[in-house]
Amino acid sequence: MSQHSSGSLLLPPEIWDNVCSFLPKPTLSHLRLVSPGLDNIARPWVYRNLRLEGFGNSAERFVEIAKSPGLRNLVRELTVDTSAGPEFPYKSNCEYPFPTSFLDALPYIRCFSHLTALHLRFNEYCGKDDRRGVGIEETWEFRYGVLETVCHCIAGMWTPDQQREIDHKSEHQWHDYDRRHPDPEDDLGVPLDQVIRLKEFTVANLADFYDTDLVASGALKKIMSLPSLIDLKLLITTEMDDGMSESNVYYEEKYEFFDHLSETWLAPSISDNLRVLSLYYKEYWGWLPKMDFRGMDFPKLKVLALGHYVFSHDWQVDWIASIGHTNGSGGLEELYLDDCPILFEALQASPLDQNDPGYPLLSTVLEEADDEMHQYPMRWHHILSKWATSLKALTVFRMGHGEWHEAPRDTLESVLKYYPQVDEDVLRYRLSNNTHRSFNCPEPLDSEYGSEDPGEAWASGRYVDGTGINGRRAYKLQYIEYDIHITGSPWKETFWSRAFDEEGYEPEEGTWVKDNAAFELLCLTIYARAVARGEVHKEFFSETLQV
């Protein structure tokens, strides 16, 4: 490594700092050993990202760093993961290794005053405990306890007494759990009322349950009101009947959750300030459960990503076109649709809602009234032709299919090249359930498109941060059916049968040709506007347009 004889660095620190921003953590750790000067430069990047997990020695290491002012102030991004580890079989009635060390460590989050990004991860299985004879490890009460503790720490509202009240409401005592309360008089040097100015907040596997205790405490509302918070990404999970013995349509908590979403996670205090919003749901949503965005302006929003959102009404198209009118660009700049189909046919309990035509009436659905077939005339060429004229600020439009559950292969292989010493099962788990965060990453490699060598692509580091939406072939321009009588989920996906075809599913003959033409016209319109603004050269097409 080139240095002056005095030991000073040959290159300016800011250049080394830029180099470090591209290096994986193992390389950074080795770089620290080269010289004191490089140690000072590499150390902040080594501790920039930190994890607190419910397995291994993560909690102990987390607390050690929290108690060190010289280290905790370097942490900018924190992942808090409740998992008991990839080996534990959730939803199997096995004895749950209650994460006592993890819960003991949670209050130390308040020590990380320089945090800008917080990623909270729950297990994907949620629901009413023992509803069908199978226990739920991360019950609604458990999730409340974790989320409420985290929110109090970020909001500067945490106290030992408040923690005792949270523990009581979350019923941790059922597991003979006695928390080790951090002593407020210890030498942490952190004021209890210190507010952490987050810029980004993401939650994976947020339960579709409206928790009145969480709402009543005010901590979540205070976080959602932070002027600094401009990036919110939610992956919402739901209870599924894996045995397919009954339909999840009748699990009523999900409807209350979406009814209150505009008052909780998307209250005006946050929605009016957001620049980036990602909303993903493990089940299809928008039509049932109904999500009414009318009246929600998101005036500063620049980036919108939706997962499993169902289109059925014209107002949805107009609403997306109205977003971001005061964001400095005059409208939405980036739009990502991950498995977002158009509903074209629904066998549903009837009659439908007369006050909002085309939507199910929830009381009728829950009463299991007689069904009736309903047709929906909207098609993709209707939507895309409107957006071609109304979304004048749009620079990126991607639609298709993301990796919702497993670790994307391209990302897994890329990261393994940098972290060969990491347990592969642990790595697979950490990289799973991230589609709500990776939507804008490069789309996956496809052996039938191009001749790029996978090994070279993985070694390039292109996929280290994630794998994005696959917009090839039938993955885009999706349609979906609904059948109230299907057990498990009532949604009938149509694109899987055409996943490897060049043309996707069409509700009637000729629709695919019209849809694809409208899609290409929208992409070309976006490209032409970019050329006119001088943002791209005419001889190059932007990869993100996916023409």
Secondary structure, 3 states (H helix, E strand, C coil): CCECCCCCECCCHHHHHHHHCCCCHHHHHHHHCCCHHHHHHHHHHHCCEEEEECCCCHHHHHHHHHCCHHHHCCCCEEEEECCCCCCCCCCCCCCCCCCHHHHHHHHHHHHCCCCCEEEEECCCCCCCCCCCCCCCCCCHHHHHHHHHHHHHHHHCCCCHHHHHHHHHHHCHHHHCCCCCCCCCCCCCCCCCCCCCCCCEEEEEEEECCCCHHHHHHCHHHHHHCCCCCCEEEEEEECCCCCCCCCEHHHCCHHHHHHHCCCCCCCCHHHHCCCCEEEEEEEEEEEECCECCCCCCCCCCCCEEEEEEECECCHHHHHHHHHCCCCCCCCCCCEEEEECCCEEEEEEEECCCCCCCCCCCCHHHHHCCCCEEEEECCCCHHHHHHHHHHHCCCCCEEEEEECCCCCCCHHHHHHHHHHCCCCCHHHHHHHHCCCHHHHCCCCCCCCCCCCCCCHHHHHHCCCCCCCCCCECCHHHCCCEEEEECCCCECCEEECCHHHCCCCCCCCCCCCHHHHHHHHHHHHHHHHHHHHHHCCCCCCCCCCHHHCC
